[in-house]
Amino acid sequence: MPHLIEAFTAAIERSNALKSRPDNTVLLQLYGLYKQATESDNATPRPGFTDMRGRTKWTAWTECKDLSKEDAMQRYIDLVTRLE
């Protein structure tokens, strides 16, 4: 597990240094996986209708429901690796 945490931390840094900005769909996947890896299942209430950005991010995180933290970390790492 310590190796996975180190690889996840490195992937976060690498994601911030990508040569080109990923499209919004990929950014939302990264966001959802990050939140699942760091906080586990989304237990927050869904943002109101007027908060479209918040609702979109909430949905991206909720779509990762039931992934273990380790699986979310590995998927995040894999996605960043494909983007490089």
PDB file of N, CA, C and O in Angstrom, chain B, residues numbered from 101:
ATOM      1  N   MET B 101       0.818  -1.210   0.000  1.00  0.00           N
ATOM      2  CA  MET B 101       0.000   0.000   0.000  1.00  0.00           C
ATOM      3  C   MET B 101       0.855   1.265   0.000  1.00  0.00           C
ATOM      4  O   MET B 101       0.518   2.203  -0.722  1.00  0.00           O
ATOM      5  N   PRO B 102       1.949   1.345   0.774  1.00  0.00           N
ATOM      6  CA  PRO B 102       2.755   2.577   0.728  1.00  0.00           C
ATOM      7  C   PRO B 102       3.247   2.897  -0.682  1.00  0.00           C
ATOM      8  O   PRO B 102       3.317   4.064  -1.067  1.00  0.00           O
ATOM      9  N   HIS B 103       3.590   1.856  -1.454  1.00  0.00           N
ATOM     10  CA  HIS B 103       4.039   2.087  -2.831  1.00  0.00           C
ATOM     11  C   HIS B 103       2.911   2.688  -3.666  1.00  0.00           C
ATOM     12  O   HIS B 103       3.146   3.577  -4.485  1.00  0.00           O
ATOM     13  N   LEU B 104       1.692   2.204  -3.458  1.00  0.00           N
ATOM     14  CA  LEU B 104       0.539   2.718  -4.199  1.00  0.00           C
ATOM     15  C   LEU B 104       0.284   4.186  -3.848  1.00  0.00           C
ATOM     16  O   LEU B 104      -0.021   4.991  -4.729  1.00  0.00           O
ATOM     17  N   ILE B 105       0.405   4.528  -2.589  1.00  0.00           N
ATOM     18  CA  ILE B 105       0.200   5.921  -2.171  1.00  0.00           C
ATOM     19  C   ILE B 105       1.261   6.825  -2.796  1.00  0.00           C
ATOM     20  O   ILE B 105       0.957   7.932  -3.241  1.00  0.00           O
ATOM     21  N   GLU B 106       2.503   6.350  -2.826  1.00  0.00           N
ATOM     22  CA  GLU B 106       3.572   7.136  -3.460  1.00  0.00           C
ATOM     23  C   GLU B 106       3.316   7.310  -4.953  1.00  0.00           C
ATOM     24  O   GLU B 106       3.508   8.398  -5.496  1.00  0.00           O
ATOM     25  N   ALA B 107       2.883   6.239  -5.616  1.00  0.00           N
ATOM     26  CA  ALA B 107       2.590   6.311  -7.054  1.00  0.00           C
ATOM     27  C   ALA B 107       1.405   7.229  -7.316  1.00  0.00           C
ATOM     28  O   ALA B 107       1.392   7.960  -8.306  1.00  0.00           O
ATOM     29  N   PHE B 108       0.405   7.196  -6.430  1.00  0.00           N
ATOM     30  CA  PHE B 108      -0.762   8.062  -6.556  1.00  0.00           C
ATOM     31  C   PHE B 108      -0.357   9.522  -6.390  1.00  0.00           C
ATOM     32  O   PHE B 108      -0.779  10.375  -7.170  1.00  0.00           O
ATOM     33  N   THR B 109       0.446   9.809  -5.395  1.00  0.00           N
ATOM     34  CA  THR B 109       0.924  11.174  -5.162  1.00  0.00           C
ATOM     35  C   THR B 109       1.725  11.670  -6.362  1.00  0.00           C
ATOM     36  O   THR B 109       1.574  12.819  -6.778  1.00  0.00           O
ATOM     37  N   ALA B 110       2.565  10.819  -6.913  1.00  0.00           N
ATOM     38  CA  ALA B 110       3.342  11.189  -8.102  1.00  0.00           C
ATOM     39  C   ALA B 110       2.424  11.430  -9.301  1.00  0.00           C
ATOM     40  O   ALA B 110       2.669  12.337 -10.097  1.00  0.00           O
ATOM     41  N   ALA B 111       1.367  10.620  -9.433  1.00  0.00           N
ATOM     42  CA  ALA B 111       0.424  10.796 -10.543  1.00  0.00           C
ATOM     43  C   ALA B 111      -0.324  12.115 -10.426  1.00  0.00           C
ATOM     44  O   ALA B 111      -0.615  12.755 -11.436  1.00  0.00           O
ATOM     45  N   ILE B 112      -0.634  12.524  -9.213  1.00  0.00           N
ATOM     46  CA  ILE B 112      -1.287  13.826  -9.000  1.00  0.00           C
ATOM     47  C   ILE B 112      -0.368  14.935  -9.507  1.00  0.00           C
ATOM     48  O   ILE B 112      -0.812  15.834 -10.221  1.00  0.00           O
ATOM     49  N   GLU B 113       0.892  14.873  -9.143  1.00  0.00           N
ATOM     50  CA  GLU B 113       1.855  15.879  -9.592  1.00  0.00           C
ATOM     51  C   GLU B 113       2.004  15.852 -11.112  1.00  0.00           C
ATOM     52  O   GLU B 113       2.075  16.900 -11.755  1.00  0.00           O
ATOM     53  N   ARG B 114       2.051  14.648 -11.680  1.00  0.00           N
ATOM     54  CA  ARG B 114       2.182  14.522 -13.139  1.00  0.00           C
ATOM     55  C   ARG B 114       0.946  15.049 -13.858  1.00  0.00           C
ATOM     56  O   ARG B 114       1.051  15.617 -14.944  1.00  0.00           O
ATOM     57  N   SER B 115      -0.228  14.861 -13.253  1.00  0.00           N
ATOM     58  CA  SER B 115      -1.455  15.347 -13.888  1.00  0.00           C
ATOM     59  C   SER B 115      -1.464  16.870 -13.969  1.00  0.00           C
ATOM     60  O   SER B 115      -2.030  17.447 -14.897  1.00  0.00           O
ATOM     61  N   ASN B 116      -0.843  17.503 -13.007  1.00  0.00           N
ATOM     62  CA  ASN B 116      -0.767  18.972 -13.015  1.00  0.00           C
ATOM     63  C   ASN B 116       0.256  19.489 -14.015  1.00  0.00           C
ATOM     64  O   ASN B 116       0.269  20.680 -14.325  1.00  0.00           O
ATOM     65  N   ALA B 117       1.118  18.605 -14.526  1.00  0.00           N
ATOM     66  CA  ALA B 117       2.182  19.008 -15.450  1.00  0.00           C
ATOM     67  C   ALA B 117       1.966  18.465 -16.865  1.00  0.00           C
ATOM     68  O   ALA B 117       2.895  18.455 -17.673  1.00  0.00           O
ATOM     69  N   LEU B 118       0.747  18.015 -17.167  1.00  0.00           N
ATOM     70  CA  LEU B 118       0.477  17.491 -18.510  1.00  0.00           C
ATOM     71  C   LEU B 118       0.705  18.581 -19.552  1.00  0.00           C
ATOM     72  O   LEU B 118       0.436  19.756 -19.304  1.00  0.00           O
ATOM     73  N   LYS B 119       1.204  18.182 -20.721  1.00  0.00           N
ATOM     74  CA  LYS B 119       1.509  19.150 -21.778  1.00  0.00           C
ATOM     75  C   LYS B 119       0.259  19.833 -22.309  1.00  0.00           C
ATOM     76  O   LYS B 119       0.284  21.024 -22.619  1.00  0.00           O
ATOM     77  N   SER B 120      -0.831  19.086 -22.416  1.00  0.00           N
ATOM     78  CA  SER B 120      -2.078  19.695 -22.864  1.00  0.00           C
ATOM     79  C   SER B 120      -3.180  19.385 -21.859  1.00  0.00           C
ATOM     80  O   SER B 120      -3.180  18.344 -21.202  1.00  0.00           O
ATOM     81  N   ARG B 121      -4.104  20.310 -21.765  1.00  0.00           N
ATOM     82  CA  ARG B 121      -5.199  20.156 -20.812  1.00  0.00           C
ATOM     83  C   ARG B 121      -6.190  19.132 -21.358  1.00  0.00           C
ATOM     84  O   ARG B 121      -6.653  19.261 -22.491  1.00  0.00           O
ATOM     85  N   PRO B 122      -6.517  18.119 -20.562  1.00  0.00           N
ATOM     86  CA  PRO B 122      -7.512  17.127 -20.997  1.00  0.00           C
ATOM     87  C   PRO B 122      -8.885  17.780 -21.162  1.00  0.00           C
ATOM     88  O   PRO B 122      -9.149  18.848 -20.610  1.00  0.00           O
ATOM     89  N   ASP B 123      -9.749  17.122 -21.927  1.00  0.00           N
ATOM     90  CA  ASP B 123     -11.099  17.665 -22.079  1.00  0.00           C
ATOM     91  C   ASP B 123     -11.869  17.509 -20.768  1.00  0.00           C
ATOM     92  O   ASP B 123     -11.417  16.831 -19.845  1.00  0.00           O
ATOM     93  N   ASN B 124     -13.027  18.143 -20.702  1.00  0.00           N
ATOM     94  CA  ASN B 124     -13.803  18.168 -19.454  1.00  0.00           C
ATOM     95  C   ASN B 124     -14.221  16.784 -18.987  1.00  0.00           C
ATOM     96  O   ASN B 124     -14.280  16.537 -17.783  1.00  0.00           O
ATOM     97  N   THR B 125     -14.510  15.882 -19.904  1.00  0.00           N
ATOM     98  CA  THR B 125     -14.907  14.525 -19.529  1.00  0.00           C
ATOM     99  C   THR B 125     -13.783  13.832 -18.766  1.00  0.00           C
ATOM    100  O   THR B 125     -14.020  13.187 -17.745  1.00  0.00           O
ATOM    101  N   VAL B 126     -12.568  13.970 -19.268  1.00  0.00           N
ATOM    102  CA  VAL B 126     -11.415  13.344 -18.611  1.00  0.00           C
ATOM    103  C   VAL B 126     -11.123  14.036 -17.280  1.00  0.00           C
ATOM    104  O   VAL B 126     -10.802  13.376 -16.292  1.00  0.00           O
ATOM    105  N   LEU B 127     -11.233  15.343 -17.257  1.00  0.00           N
ATOM    106  CA  LEU B 127     -11.016  16.073 -16.003  1.00  0.00           C
ATOM    107  C   LEU B 127     -12.004  15.615 -14.935  1.00  0.00           C
ATOM    108  O   LEU B 127     -11.640  15.482 -13.766  1.00  0.00           O
ATOM    109  N   LEU B 128     -13.249  15.375 -15.332  1.00  0.00           N
ATOM    110  CA  LEU B 128     -14.238  14.894 -14.371  1.00  0.00           C
ATOM    111  C   LEU B 128     -13.929  13.477 -13.904  1.00  0.00           C
ATOM    112  O   LEU B 128     -14.162  13.145 -12.742  1.00  0.00           O
ATOM    113  N   GLN B 129     -13.409  12.645 -14.790  1.00  0.00           N
ATOM    114  CA  GLN B 129     -12.990  11.297 -14.380  1.00  0.00           C
ATOM    115  C   GLN B 129     -11.870  11.394 -13.354  1.00  0.00           C
ATOM    116  O   GLN B 129     -11.893  10.707 -12.333  1.00  0.00           O
ATOM    117  N   LEU B 130     -10.894  12.246 -13.630  1.00  0.00           N
ATOM    118  CA  LEU B 130      -9.791  12.436 -12.681  1.00  0.00           C
ATOM    119  C   LEU B 130     -10.317  12.932 -11.339  1.00  0.00           C
ATOM    120  O   LEU B 130      -9.904  12.452 -10.283  1.00  0.00           O
ATOM    121  N   TYR B 131     -11.226  13.888 -11.389  1.00  0.00           N
ATOM    122  CA  TYR B 131     -11.797  14.441 -10.158  1.00  0.00           C
ATOM    123  C   TYR B 131     -12.508  13.355  -9.355  1.00  0.00           C
ATOM    124  O   TYR B 131     -12.279  13.213  -8.154  1.00  0.00           O
ATOM    125  N   GLY B 132     -13.373  12.588 -10.025  1.00  0.00           N
ATOM    126  CA  GLY B 132     -14.121  11.548  -9.328  1.00  0.00           C
ATOM    127  C   GLY B 132     -13.218  10.504  -8.705  1.00  0.00           C
ATOM    128  O   GLY B 132     -13.422  10.093  -7.563  1.00  0.00           O
ATOM    129  N   LEU B 133     -12.218  10.078  -9.461  1.00  0.00           N
ATOM    130  CA  LEU B 133     -11.280   9.082  -8.936  1.00  0.00           C
ATOM    131  C   LEU B 133     -10.466   9.645  -7.774  1.00  0.00           C
ATOM    132  O   LEU B 133     -10.223   8.951  -6.787  1.00  0.00           O
ATOM    133  N   TYR B 134     -10.044  10.907  -7.895  1.00  0.00           N
ATOM    134  CA  TYR B 134      -9.286  11.540  -6.815  1.00  0.00           C
ATOM    135  C   TYR B 134     -10.122  11.590  -5.533  1.00  0.00           C
ATOM    136  O   TYR B 134      -9.652  11.211  -4.460  1.00  0.00           O
ATOM    137  N   LYS B 135     -11.359  12.059  -5.657  1.00  0.00           N
ATOM    138  CA  LYS B 135     -12.213  12.168  -4.481  1.00  0.00           C
ATOM    139  C   LYS B 135     -12.491  10.789  -3.863  1.00  0.00           C
ATOM    140  O   LYS B 135     -12.504  10.644  -2.641  1.00  0.00           O
ATOM    141  N   GLN B 136     -12.713   9.783  -4.711  1.00  0.00           N
ATOM    142  CA  GLN B 136     -12.961   8.432  -4.206  1.00  0.00           C
ATOM    143  C   GLN B 136     -11.730   7.898  -3.498  1.00  0.00           C
ATOM    144  O   GLN B 136     -11.841   7.247  -2.460  1.00  0.00           O
ATOM    145  N   ALA B 137     -10.551   8.169  -4.056  1.00  0.00           N
ATOM    146  CA  ALA B 137      -9.304   7.685  -3.463  1.00  0.00           C
ATOM    147  C   ALA B 137      -8.984   8.382  -2.147  1.00  0.00           C
ATOM    148  O   ALA B 137      -8.402   7.776  -1.246  1.00  0.00           O
ATOM    149  N   THR B 138      -9.357   9.637  -2.035  1.00  0.00           N
ATOM    150  CA  THR B 138      -8.986  10.395  -0.837  1.00  0.00           C
ATOM    151  C   THR B 138     -10.089  10.473   0.213  1.00  0.00           C
ATOM    152  O   THR B 138      -9.804  10.674   1.394  1.00  0.00           O
ATOM    153  N   GLU B 139     -11.356  10.315  -0.207  1.00  0.00           N
ATOM    154  CA  GLU B 139     -12.457  10.470   0.753  1.00  0.00           C
ATOM    155  C   GLU B 139     -13.439   9.312   0.789  1.00  0.00           C
ATOM    156  O   GLU B 139     -14.293   9.268   1.675  1.00  0.00           O
ATOM    157  N   SER B 140     -13.348   8.380  -0.138  1.00  0.00           N
ATOM    158  CA  SER B 140     -14.250   7.237  -0.257  1.00  0.00           C
ATOM    159  C   SER B 140     -15.597   7.664  -0.844  1.00  0.00           C
ATOM    160  O   SER B 140     -15.683   8.711  -1.486  1.00  0.00           O
ATOM    161  N   ASP B 141     -16.643   6.871  -0.634  1.00  0.00           N
ATOM    162  CA  ASP B 141     -17.936   7.129  -1.269  1.00  0.00           C
ATOM    163  C   ASP B 141     -18.488   8.510  -0.926  1.00  0.00           C
ATOM    164  O   ASP B 141     -18.338   9.000   0.194  1.00  0.00           O
ATOM    165  N   ASN B 142     -19.122   9.115  -1.909  1.00  0.00           N
ATOM    166  CA  ASN B 142     -19.715  10.437  -1.751  1.00  0.00           C
ATOM    167  C   ASN B 142     -20.948  10.339  -0.856  1.00  0.00           C
ATOM    168  O   ASN B 142     -21.912   9.648  -1.182  1.00  0.00           O
ATOM    169  N   ALA B 143     -20.903  11.031   0.262  1.00  0.00           N
ATOM    170  CA  ALA B 143     -22.035  11.049   1.185  1.00  0.00           C
ATOM    171  C   ALA B 143     -22.613  12.445   1.321  1.00  0.00           C
ATOM    172  O   ALA B 143     -23.463  12.689   2.177  1.00  0.00           O
ATOM    173  N   THR B 144     -22.153  13.365   0.476  1.00  0.00           N
ATOM    174  CA  THR B 144     -22.639  14.739   0.543  1.00  0.00           C
ATOM    175  C   THR B 144     -23.954  14.868  -0.220  1.00  0.00           C
ATOM    176  O   THR B 144     -24.186  14.130  -1.177  1.00  0.00           O
ATOM    177  N   PRO B 145     -24.809  15.789   0.190  1.00  0.00           N
ATOM    178  CA  PRO B 145     -26.055  15.994  -0.553  1.00  0.00           C
ATOM    179  C   PRO B 145     -25.762  16.570  -1.940  1.00  0.00           C
ATOM    180  O   PRO B 145     -24.795  17.309  -2.125  1.00  0.00           O
ATOM    181  N   ARG B 146     -26.600  16.225  -2.898  1.00  0.00           N
ATOM    182  CA  ARG B 146     -26.440  16.720  -4.265  1.00  0.00           C
ATOM    183  C   ARG B 146     -26.666  18.225  -4.272  1.00  0.00           C
ATOM    184  O   ARG B 146     -27.650  18.704  -3.707  1.00  0.00           O
ATOM    185  N   PRO B 147     -25.760  18.983  -4.909  1.00  0.00           N
ATOM    186  CA  PRO B 147     -25.933  20.439  -4.973  1.00  0.00           C
ATOM    187  C   PRO B 147     -27.228  20.815  -5.690  1.00  0.00           C
ATOM    188  O   PRO B 147     -27.771  20.038  -6.476  1.00  0.00           O
ATOM    189  N   GLY B 148     -27.703  22.007  -5.405  1.00  0.00           N
ATOM    190  CA  GLY B 148     -28.943  22.485  -5.993  1.00  0.00           C
ATOM    191  C   GLY B 148     -28.864  22.666  -7.500  1.00  0.00           C
ATOM    192  O   GLY B 148     -27.782  22.670  -8.086  1.00  0.00           O
ATOM    193  N   PHE B 149     -30.015  22.815  -8.106  1.00  0.00           N
ATOM    194  CA  PHE B 149     -30.130  22.926  -9.557  1.00  0.00           C
ATOM    195  C   PHE B 149     -29.337  24.094 -10.134  1.00  0.00           C
ATOM    196  O   PHE B 149     -28.856  24.012 -11.265  1.00  0.00           O
ATOM    197  N   THR B 150     -29.196  25.167  -9.383  1.00  0.00           N
ATOM    198  CA  THR B 150     -28.486  26.341  -9.897  1.00  0.00           C
ATOM    199  C   THR B 150     -26.969  26.192  -9.847  1.00  0.00           C
ATOM    200  O   THR B 150     -26.248  26.994 -10.441  1.00  0.00           O
ATOM    201  N   ASP B 151     -26.487  25.189  -9.153  1.00  0.00           N
ATOM    202  CA  ASP B 151     -25.040  24.946  -9.054  1.00  0.00           C
ATOM    203  C   ASP B 151     -24.652  23.837 -10.032  1.00  0.00           C
ATOM    204  O   ASP B 151     -24.378  22.707  -9.626  1.00  0.00           O
ATOM    205  N   MET B 152     -24.632  24.169 -11.321  1.00  0.00           N
ATOM    206  CA  MET B 152     -24.357  23.164 -12.346  1.00  0.00           C
ATOM    207  C   MET B 152     -22.952  22.570 -12.221  1.00  0.00           C
ATOM    208  O   MET B 152     -22.763  21.366 -12.394  1.00  0.00           O
ATOM    209  N   ARG B 153     -21.985  23.410 -11.924  1.00  0.00           N
ATOM    210  CA  ARG B 153     -20.601  22.911 -11.769  1.00  0.00           C
ATOM    211  C   ARG B 153     -20.520  21.927 -10.603  1.00  0.00           C
ATOM    212  O   ARG B 153     -19.932  20.851 -10.717  1.00  0.00           O
ATOM    213  N   GLY B 154     -21.115  22.314  -9.495  1.00  0.00           N
ATOM    214  CA  GLY B 154     -21.116  21.439  -8.322  1.00  0.00           C
ATOM    215  C   GLY B 154     -21.839  20.130  -8.575  1.00  0.00           C
ATOM    216  O   GLY B 154     -21.394  19.075  -8.123  1.00  0.00           O
ATOM    217  N   ARG B 155     -22.944  20.190  -9.291  1.00  0.00           N
ATOM    218  CA  ARG B 155     -23.711  18.978  -9.608  1.00  0.00           C
ATOM    219  C   ARG B 155     -22.903  18.046 -10.512  1.00  0.00           C
ATOM    220  O   ARG B 155     -22.913  16.830 -10.325  1.00  0.00           O
ATOM    221  N   THR B 156     -22.205  18.623 -11.490  1.00  0.00           N
ATOM    222  CA  THR B 156     -21.408  17.821 -12.412  1.00  0.00           C
ATOM    223  C   THR B 156     -20.276  17.121 -11.669  1.00  0.00           C
ATOM    224  O   THR B 156     -20.020  15.939 -11.896  1.00  0.00           O
ATOM    225  N   LYS B 157     -19.600  17.846 -10.783  1.00  0.00           N
ATOM    226  CA  LYS B 157     -18.516  17.252 -10.004  1.00  0.00           C
ATOM    227  C   LYS B 157     -19.062  16.195  -9.041  1.00  0.00           C
ATOM    228  O   LYS B 157     -18.454  15.141  -8.853  1.00  0.00           O
ATOM    229  N   TRP B 158     -20.207  16.486  -8.438  1.00  0.00           N
ATOM    230  CA  TRP B 158     -20.848  15.539  -7.519  1.00  0.00           C
ATOM    231  C   TRP B 158     -21.155  14.240  -8.253  1.00  0.00           C
ATOM    232  O   TRP B 158     -20.913  13.153  -7.727  1.00  0.00           O
ATOM    233  N   THR B 159     -21.689  14.351  -9.469  1.00  0.00           N
ATOM    234  CA  THR B 159     -22.019  13.176 -10.268  1.00  0.00           C
ATOM    235  C   THR B 159     -20.768  12.377 -10.621  1.00  0.00           C
ATOM    236  O   THR B 159     -20.778  11.148 -10.558  1.00  0.00           O
ATOM    237  N   ALA B 160     -19.692  13.069 -10.992  1.00  0.00           N
ATOM    238  CA  ALA B 160     -18.442  12.382 -11.341  1.00  0.00           C
ATOM    239  C   ALA B 160     -17.923  11.580 -10.154  1.00  0.00           C
ATOM    240  O   ALA B 160     -17.440  10.460 -10.323  1.00  0.00           O
ATOM    241  N   TRP B 161     -18.019  12.137  -8.974  1.00  0.00           N
ATOM    242  CA  TRP B 161     -17.567  11.436  -7.774  1.00  0.00           C
ATOM    243  C   TRP B 161     -18.506  10.267  -7.453  1.00  0.00           C
ATOM    244  O   TRP B 161     -18.049   9.174  -7.118  1.00  0.00           O
ATOM    245  N   THR B 162     -19.798  10.498  -7.555  1.00  0.00           N
ATOM    246  CA  THR B 162     -20.776   9.460  -7.244  1.00  0.00           C
ATOM    247  C   THR B 162     -20.654   8.273  -8.193  1.00  0.00           C
ATOM    248  O   THR B 162     -20.929   7.141  -7.797  1.00  0.00           O
ATOM    249  N   GLU B 163     -20.247   8.511  -9.440  1.00  0.00           N
ATOM    250  CA  GLU B 163     -20.078   7.423 -10.398  1.00  0.00           C
ATOM    251  C   GLU B 163     -18.949   6.461  -9.998  1.00  0.00           C
ATOM    252  O   GLU B 163     -18.863   5.350 -10.519  1.00  0.00           O
ATOM    253  N   CYS B 164     -18.106   6.886  -9.090  1.00  0.00           N
ATOM    254  CA  CYS B 164     -17.013   6.032  -8.595  1.00  0.00           C
ATOM    255  C   CYS B 164     -17.418   5.271  -7.341  1.00  0.00           C
ATOM    256  O   CYS B 164     -16.588   4.600  -6.726  1.00  0.00           O
ATOM    257  N   LYS B 165     -18.683   5.370  -6.958  1.00  0.00           N
ATOM    258  CA  LYS B 165     -19.178   4.720  -5.740  1.00  0.00           C
ATOM    259  C   LYS B 165     -18.820   3.237  -5.730  1.00  0.00           C
ATOM    260  O   LYS B 165     -18.840   2.570  -6.764  1.00  0.00           O
ATOM    261  N   ASP B 166     -18.506   2.754  -4.582  1.00  0.00           N
ATOM    262  CA  ASP B 166     -18.179   1.353  -4.315  1.00  0.00           C
ATOM    263  C   ASP B 166     -16.795   0.932  -4.792  1.00  0.00           C
ATOM    264  O   ASP B 166     -16.417  -0.225  -4.605  1.00  0.00           O
ATOM    265  N   LEU B 167     -16.029   1.832  -5.401  1.00  0.00           N
ATOM    266  CA  LEU B 167     -14.624   1.525  -5.695  1.00  0.00           C
ATOM    267  C   LEU B 167     -13.853   1.639  -4.387  1.00  0.00           C
ATOM    268  O   LEU B 167     -14.072   2.567  -3.609  1.00  0.00           O
ATOM    269  N   SER B 168     -12.965   0.709  -4.151  1.00  0.00           N
ATOM    270  CA  SER B 168     -12.116   0.844  -2.967  1.00  0.00           C
ATOM    271  C   SER B 168     -11.139   2.003  -3.203  1.00  0.00           C
ATOM    272  O   SER B 168     -10.905   2.406  -4.343  1.00  0.00           O
ATOM    273  N   LYS B 169     -10.589   2.518  -2.141  1.00  0.00           N
ATOM    274  CA  LYS B 169      -9.606   3.592  -2.273  1.00  0.00           C
ATOM    275  C   LYS B 169      -8.436   3.137  -3.129  1.00  0.00           C
ATOM    276  O   LYS B 169      -7.924   3.900  -3.947  1.00  0.00           O
ATOM    277  N   GLU B 170      -8.014   1.889  -2.939  1.00  0.00           N
ATOM    278  CA  GLU B 170      -6.885   1.361  -3.693  1.00  0.00           C
ATOM    279  C   GLU B 170      -7.213   1.273  -5.185  1.00  0.00           C
ATOM    280  O   GLU B 170      -6.386   1.630  -6.024  1.00  0.00           O
ATOM    281  N   ASP B 171      -8.410   0.799  -5.513  1.00  0.00           N
ATOM    282  CA  ASP B 171      -8.810   0.709  -6.921  1.00  0.00           C
ATOM    283  C   ASP B 171      -8.897   2.098  -7.553  1.00  0.00           C
ATOM    284  O   ASP B 171      -8.474   2.295  -8.692  1.00  0.00           O
ATOM    285  N   ALA B 172      -9.443   3.051  -6.813  1.00  0.00           N
ATOM    286  CA  ALA B 172      -9.545   4.422  -7.329  1.00  0.00           C
ATOM    287  C   ALA B 172      -8.158   5.015  -7.562  1.00  0.00           C
ATOM    288  O   ALA B 172      -7.929   5.685  -8.569  1.00  0.00           O
ATOM    289  N   MET B 173      -7.243   4.772  -6.643  1.00  0.00           N
ATOM    290  CA  MET B 173      -5.873   5.261  -6.822  1.00  0.00           C
ATOM    291  C   MET B 173      -5.248   4.661  -8.075  1.00  0.00           C
ATOM    292  O   MET B 173      -4.645   5.373  -8.878  1.00  0.00           O
ATOM    293  N   GLN B 174      -5.396   3.338  -8.239  1.00  0.00           N
ATOM    294  CA  GLN B 174      -4.797   2.672  -9.390  1.00  0.00           C
ATOM    295  C   GLN B 174      -5.420   3.162 -10.699  1.00  0.00           C
ATOM    296  O   GLN B 174      -4.705   3.358 -11.683  1.00  0.00           O
ATOM    297  N   ARG B 175      -6.715   3.360 -10.725  1.00  0.00           N
ATOM    298  CA  ARG B 175      -7.366   3.870 -11.939  1.00  0.00           C
ATOM    299  C   ARG B 175      -6.916   5.294 -12.248  1.00  0.00           C
ATOM    300  O   ARG B 175      -6.744   5.659 -13.412  1.00  0.00           O
ATOM    301  N   TYR B 176      -6.727   6.089 -11.211  1.00  0.00           N
ATOM    302  CA  TYR B 176      -6.220   7.451 -11.399  1.00  0.00           C
ATOM    303  C   TYR B 176      -4.827   7.399 -12.012  1.00  0.00           C
ATOM    304  O   TYR B 176      -4.539   8.107 -12.977  1.00  0.00           O
ATOM    305  N   ILE B 177      -3.973   6.567 -11.456  1.00  0.00           N
ATOM    306  CA  ILE B 177      -2.599   6.405 -11.955  1.00  0.00           C
ATOM    307  C   ILE B 177      -2.619   5.966 -13.421  1.00  0.00           C
ATOM    308  O   ILE B 177      -1.898   6.517 -14.253  1.00  0.00           O
ATOM    309  N   ASP B 178      -3.447   4.976 -13.725  1.00  0.00           N
ATOM    310  CA  ASP B 178      -3.544   4.457 -15.099  1.00  0.00           C
ATOM    311  C   ASP B 178      -4.025   5.533 -16.067  1.00  0.00           C
ATOM    312  O   ASP B 178      -3.508   5.645 -17.178  1.00  0.00           O
ATOM    313  N   LEU B 179      -5.011   6.322 -15.651  1.00  0.00           N
ATOM    314  CA  LEU B 179      -5.541   7.368 -16.522  1.00  0.00           C
ATOM    315  C   LEU B 179      -4.487   8.443 -16.791  1.00  0.00           C
ATOM    316  O   LEU B 179      -4.329   8.883 -17.930  1.00  0.00           O
ATOM    317  N   VAL B 180      -3.779   8.860 -15.771  1.00  0.00           N
ATOM    318  CA  VAL B 180      -2.725   9.858 -15.951  1.00  0.00           C
ATOM    319  C   VAL B 180      -1.642   9.313 -16.879  1.00  0.00           C
ATOM    320  O   VAL B 180      -1.143  10.031 -17.746  1.00  0.00           O
ATOM    321  N   THR B 181      -1.285   8.059 -16.699  1.00  0.00           N
ATOM    322  CA  THR B 181      -0.261   7.434 -17.546  1.00  0.00           C
ATOM    323  C   THR B 181      -0.707   7.447 -19.018  1.00  0.00           C
ATOM    324  O   THR B 181       0.100   7.727 -19.905  1.00  0.00           O
ATOM    325  N   ARG B 182      -1.979   7.147 -19.276  1.00  0.00           N
ATOM    326  CA  ARG B 182      -2.482   7.177 -20.661  1.00  0.00           C
ATOM    327  C   ARG B 182      -2.478   8.594 -21.244  1.00  0.00           C
ATOM    328  O   ARG B 182      -2.309   8.773 -22.450  1.00  0.00           O
ATOM    329  N   LEU B 183      -2.662   9.590 -20.386  1.00  0.00           N
ATOM    330  CA  LEU B 183      -2.694  10.977 -20.848  1.00  0.00           C
ATOM    331  C   LEU B 183      -1.305  11.529 -21.182  1.00  0.00           C
ATOM    332  O   LEU B 183      -1.184  12.495 -21.937  1.00  0.00           O
ATOM    333  N   GLU B 184      -0.280  10.929 -20.631  1.00  0.00           N
ATOM    334  CA  GLU B 184       1.079  11.441 -20.836  1.00  0.00           C
ATOM    335  C   GLU B 184       1.613  11.122 -22.217  1.00  0.00           C
ATOM    336  O   GLU B 184       2.743  11.487 -22.541  1.00  0.00           O
TER     337      GLU B 184
END
